[in-house]
Amino acid sequence: MTKPSITRSRINEILRRSDEFIRSFGYVLPPFAYWSPAEFRAKKDDAKAIIDSNMGWDITDFGLGKFDEQGLFLFTVRNGNADDLKKGTGMLYAEKVMISRENQYSPMHRHFLKAEDIINRGGATLVIELFGDTDGKCDRSKGTVVHCDGVRHEFEPGHKLRLEPGQSVTLMPNEHWHAFWGEGGDVFVGEVSTVNDDNTDNVYEDPRIARFSGIEEDEEPLHLLVSDYAKWLG
């Protein structure tokens, strides 16, 4: 079990700041983003798809207790069902928005299943550090081949790909190890991907890292995080 590493009051502060930042680009989150915990409980039967797919607010410091240095804000806007991938039909896609703050490191990782487009939607420069994979491990001697907005690029190990607003990169599962951060300011990031399961699909180079943070409950939540659903909604 992840040890508490971030306070609820800090999470509430991050939620408010993040919503303001996202709105500054003309992007508005869906209505369920603004439900109070009590509203969510009242609507939980009708909101089963949201709960089961872990759609919603997501704030992590990766269990390290240093959000400003190593952390990430995410909101899962839509997400399908991984079981549909076996059938090859249904809602096979997901969409997230993220905020990568200036010099805030999102640690080196890859995915088992998820292919993703990471898109700079606005703000400063998004830096993505890339390595190849050997036998499921990050190979810091191995380069990568990626497509940026449909154009093939071959990079040396550890290449730092810089995406300006409007630019994107496609990263494939079990192939592209990547870490990222904002350079020169905060970045509004979009992610379009295969169905996403953050409980099982993330592999980190550093084994100390946890995908979800523990929370110290020092005040009531403004909104529930996806990691709150099991505890708060039953």
WOTA-V424138 format. One record per helix or strand. SS is the DSSP state (H for helix, E for strand). FROM is the first residue (numbers start at 1). TO is the last residue. If there is no record, write none. Layout:
SS FROM TO
SS FROM TO
This chain:
E 4 7
H 8 23
H 31 34
H 37 43
H 48 52
E 56 60
E 72 79
H 83 87
E 93 100
E 102 102
E 106 111
E 116 134
E 137 139
E 144 148
E 151 155
E 159 163
E 168 171
E 177 194
E 202 204
E 214 216
E 225 225
H 226 233
